[in-house]
Amino acid sequence: MIADFTPETVTCEQLAALAERDLSDLPIIDPATRIGPCVGAARNFYAVGLNYARHARETNNPEPKEPVLFSKSTSSICGPNDPIILPRGSEKTDWEVELGIIIGRPCSYVSQEEALDYVAGFCTINDVSERAYQIERGGQWIKGKSAPNFGPLGPWLVTPDEAGDPQNLGLSLSVNGETVQNSSTADMIFSVAEIISYMSGFMRLMPGDIIATGTPEGVGLGLTPPRFLSAGDIVELSVEGLGTQRQTVVANDQ
């Protein structure tokens, strides 16, 4: 039995062994129990920007010719239902529903054809973003992507055999009950296999590494007029078959 999903245990081999385990004798968890992120103590949290054509257009960016890569601080990772904490002074905190990839084997220079063999599982991610920090302040995007609780993961880590075709999953997100994002991974510019193969040519991906694969249209920045999160807002999001997140937006009281 695996005590926790960490980079040491979230390997393709260990998850395959876990799938053979009879789980009927395990205790039922109280539904009120807090759910943590589906991967703990992650070493790397990567992301792909502008990976849906309509999202690129709504943010006035050209469609990229190669994947746009950036990182989020691993200290941003939190559970799927933990609050979104507005950074002190923030006025442009935004939402982004995304399909997440969890790597399950050391991965370097892999082809697109073999790339999915290196996936431990998939999850739902909200790539929470502070647009003023990300765009208006210049420099790298990481500073607008990395505040505490800007990386809700889960609730579930779903293995590839259970998740189905990663290029045919619905994604949706609502704010205060109003659906603002409703799309499919079929609309990605670069597929999951293309992303993994591309990244593995520049770096070694390791078990437990997280990759957020981009968000579809409907982010607050792209609305007319733009709309951003305020304390008290409720954000709900899901990726088909991977579970639902629900977050309350709160002010930073520290």
C-alpha positions as CSV (number, residue, x, y, z in Angstrom):
1,M,0.0,0.0,0.0
2,I,1.2,3.5,-0.8
3,A,1.1,5.9,2.2
4,D,1.0,9.0,0.0
5,F,1.4,10.0,-3.6
6,T,4.9,11.7,-3.8
7,P,7.6,11.7,-6.4
8,E,9.0,8.5,-4.9
9,T,5.7,6.6,-5.1
10,V,3.7,8.1,-8.0
11,T,5.5,6.0,-10.6
12,C,3.8,4.0,-13.4
13,E,5.0,0.8,-11.9
14,Q,3.8,1.5,-8.3
15,L,0.4,2.7,-9.5
16,A,0.0,-0.4,-11.7
17,A,0.7,-2.6,-8.6
18,L,-1.8,-0.6,-6.6
19,A,-4.5,-1.2,-9.2
20,E,-4.2,-4.9,-8.4
21,R,-4.8,-4.4,-4.7
22,D,-8.2,-5.3,-3.2
23,L,-9.4,-2.0,-1.7
24,S,-12.6,-3.4,-0.1
25,D,-11.0,-3.7,3.3
26,L,-9.9,0.0,3.5
27,P,-11.8,2.4,5.8
28,I,-14.4,4.8,4.4
29,I,-13.2,8.4,4.7
30,D,-15.5,10.9,6.2
31,P,-16.8,13.2,3.4
32,A,-16.0,16.2,5.6
33,T,-12.3,15.4,5.6
34,R,-10.1,17.9,3.8
35,I,-8.7,16.6,0.5
36,G,-5.1,17.5,-0.1
37,P,-3.4,17.8,-3.5
38,C,-3.3,14.6,-5.5
39,V,0.5,14.7,-5.6
40,G,2.5,15.8,-2.5
41,A,6.0,17.3,-2.3
42,A,6.2,17.8,-6.0
43,R,9.7,18.8,-7.2
44,N,8.5,20.6,-10.4
45,F,5.3,22.4,-11.5
46,Y,5.5,23.2,-15.2
47,A,2.8,24.8,-17.3
48,V,2.0,25.6,-21.0
49,G,0.7,28.9,-22.0
50,L,-1.6,29.9,-24.9
51,N,-2.4,26.3,-25.8
52,Y,-5.9,26.9,-27.0
53,A,-6.3,29.1,-30.1
54,R,-9.4,30.9,-28.9
55,H,-7.7,31.7,-25.6
56,A,-4.7,33.1,-27.4
57,R,-7.0,35.3,-29.4
58,E,-9.0,36.5,-26.4
59,T,-5.8,37.7,-24.8
60,N,-4.6,39.4,-28.0
61,N,-1.7,36.9,-28.5
62,P,-0.7,35.1,-31.7
63,E,-1.1,31.4,-31.9
64,P,2.3,30.0,-30.8
65,K,4.5,28.0,-33.2
66,E,6.0,26.0,-30.3
67,P,4.7,25.3,-26.8
68,V,5.1,28.3,-24.4
69,L,6.6,26.9,-21.3
70,F,6.8,28.4,-17.8
71,S,6.8,27.3,-14.2
72,K,4.7,27.8,-11.1
73,S,6.3,27.6,-7.7
74,T,5.6,24.3,-6.0
75,S,4.7,26.3,-2.9
76,S,1.5,27.4,-4.7
77,I,0.2,23.8,-4.6
78,C,-2.9,23.2,-2.5
79,G,-5.9,20.9,-2.2
80,P,-8.8,21.1,-4.7
81,N,-11.2,22.7,-2.3
82,D,-8.8,24.9,-0.4
83,P,-9.5,28.7,-0.6
84,I,-8.0,30.9,-3.3
85,I,-6.1,33.5,-1.3
86,L,-5.9,36.9,-3.0
87,P,-2.3,38.3,-2.9
88,R,-2.0,41.4,-0.8
89,G,-3.0,44.4,-3.0
90,S,-4.2,42.1,-5.9
91,E,-6.9,43.5,-8.2
92,K,-6.5,41.1,-11.1
93,T,-6.6,37.5,-9.8
94,D,-8.0,35.2,-12.5
95,W,-9.1,31.6,-13.1
96,E,-7.9,28.9,-15.5
97,V,-9.3,25.4,-15.7
98,E,-6.7,23.0,-17.1
99,L,-5.9,19.3,-17.7
100,G,-2.9,18.3,-15.5
101,I,-0.3,15.7,-16.4
102,I,1.6,13.7,-13.7
103,I,4.8,12.2,-15.0
104,G,5.4,8.6,-13.9
105,R,8.9,7.7,-15.3
106,P,12.1,9.5,-16.0
107,C,11.6,11.0,-19.4
108,S,14.3,12.4,-21.8
109,Y,14.1,12.7,-25.6
110,V,11.0,10.7,-26.0
111,S,9.0,10.6,-29.2
112,Q,5.4,11.6,-29.5
113,E,4.5,8.0,-30.1
114,E,5.9,6.8,-26.8
115,A,5.2,9.9,-24.7
116,L,2.0,8.7,-23.1
117,D,3.9,5.7,-21.7
118,Y,5.5,8.1,-19.3
119,V,2.3,9.4,-17.8
120,A,1.3,8.3,-14.3
121,G,-2.0,10.0,-14.4
122,F,-4.1,13.1,-15.1
123,C,-5.8,15.6,-12.8
124,T,-7.8,18.8,-12.7
125,I,-5.8,22.0,-12.1
126,N,-6.9,25.6,-11.5
127,D,-3.9,27.6,-12.8
128,V,-4.9,30.7,-10.7
129,S,-3.1,33.8,-12.0
130,E,-2.6,37.4,-11.0
131,R,-2.6,39.2,-14.3
132,A,-1.0,42.5,-13.2
133,Y,1.9,40.5,-11.7
134,Q,2.1,38.2,-14.8
135,I,1.8,40.7,-17.6
136,E,2.0,44.4,-16.5
137,R,5.0,44.0,-14.2
138,G,7.1,42.6,-17.0
139,G,9.6,39.7,-16.8
140,Q,8.7,36.1,-16.5
141,W,5.2,34.9,-15.8
142,I,6.1,32.9,-12.7
143,K,5.6,35.8,-10.3
144,G,1.9,36.0,-11.4
145,K,1.4,32.3,-11.1
146,S,3.0,31.3,-7.8
147,A,1.2,32.9,-4.8
148,P,0.1,30.6,-2.0
149,N,-2.9,28.5,-3.1
150,F,-2.5,29.4,-6.8
151,G,-2.1,25.7,-7.7
152,P,-5.1,23.6,-6.6
153,L,-4.6,20.0,-7.7
154,G,-7.1,17.1,-7.8
155,P,-9.2,15.8,-6.3
156,W,-8.2,12.7,-8.1
157,L,-5.1,11.3,-9.8
158,V,-6.6,9.2,-12.6
159,T,-4.4,6.7,-14.4
160,P,-4.4,6.8,-18.2
161,D,-6.3,3.6,-18.6
162,E,-9.2,5.1,-16.5
163,A,-9.0,8.6,-18.0
164,G,-9.5,7.7,-21.6
165,D,-8.4,9.8,-24.5
166,P,-6.7,12.9,-23.1
167,Q,-7.6,14.8,-26.3
168,N,-11.3,14.3,-25.8
169,L,-12.1,15.6,-22.3
170,G,-14.5,18.3,-21.4
171,L,-13.4,21.2,-19.2
172,S,-15.6,23.7,-17.5
173,L,-15.4,26.5,-14.9
174,S,-18.0,28.6,-13.2
175,V,-17.8,31.7,-11.0
176,N,-20.7,32.2,-8.6
177,G,-22.8,29.7,-10.6
178,E,-22.2,31.3,-14.0
179,T,-20.3,29.1,-16.5
180,V,-17.5,31.1,-18.0
181,Q,-15.3,28.3,-19.5
182,N,-16.8,25.4,-21.4
183,S,-14.5,23.6,-23.9
184,S,-12.7,20.4,-24.7
185,T,-9.1,19.3,-24.8
186,A,-9.8,18.5,-28.4
187,D,-9.2,22.2,-29.0
188,M,-5.6,22.1,-27.8
189,I,-3.0,23.5,-30.2
190,F,-0.3,21.0,-28.8
191,S,-1.5,17.6,-27.6
192,V,-0.5,15.9,-24.4
193,A,1.9,13.7,-26.3
194,E,3.4,16.7,-28.2
195,I,3.9,18.6,-24.9
196,I,5.7,15.7,-23.2
197,S,7.9,15.0,-26.2
198,Y,8.8,18.6,-26.7
199,M,9.6,19.2,-23.0
200,S,11.7,16.1,-22.8
201,G,14.0,17.5,-25.4
202,F,15.0,20.4,-23.1
203,M,14.9,18.8,-19.7
204,R,14.5,15.4,-17.9
205,L,11.0,15.0,-16.6
206,M,10.8,13.0,-13.4
207,P,8.1,11.0,-11.6
208,G,5.8,13.4,-9.7
209,D,6.5,16.3,-12.0
210,I,3.3,18.2,-12.8
211,I,2.4,19.8,-16.2
212,A,-0.6,22.1,-16.6
213,T,-1.5,21.9,-20.3
214,G,-3.2,25.3,-20.8
215,T,-6.6,26.8,-20.5
216,P,-9.4,27.4,-23.0
217,E,-11.2,30.7,-23.7
218,G,-13.3,32.3,-21.0
219,V,-10.7,33.6,-18.5
220,G,-11.5,36.9,-16.8
221,L,-8.8,38.8,-18.7
222,G,-10.6,37.9,-21.9
223,L,-14.1,39.0,-21.0
224,T,-15.6,42.3,-22.0
225,P,-15.1,44.1,-19.8
226,P,-12.4,42.1,-18.0
227,R,-13.6,40.5,-14.7
228,F,-11.5,39.3,-11.9
229,L,-12.0,37.5,-8.6
230,S,-13.1,39.2,-5.3
231,A,-13.3,37.9,-1.8
232,G,-16.5,35.8,-1.4
233,D,-16.6,34.5,-4.9
234,I,-17.1,30.8,-5.4
235,V,-15.1,29.0,-8.2
236,E,-16.1,25.5,-9.4
237,L,-14.3,23.7,-12.1
238,S,-13.9,20.2,-13.5
239,V,-12.2,18.1,-16.2
240,E,-14.3,15.3,-17.4
241,G,-13.7,12.1,-15.4
242,L,-11.1,13.7,-13.2
243,G,-13.3,15.3,-10.5
244,T,-14.5,18.7,-9.4
245,Q,-12.9,21.5,-7.5
246,R,-14.7,24.1,-5.4
247,Q,-12.9,27.1,-4.0
248,T,-14.0,30.2,-2.0
249,V,-12.0,33.3,-2.7
250,V,-10.6,35.0,0.5
251,A,-8.6,38.1,1.2
252,N,-5.0,37.7,2.5
253,D,-5.2,38.4,6.2
254,Q,-1.5,38.0,6.9
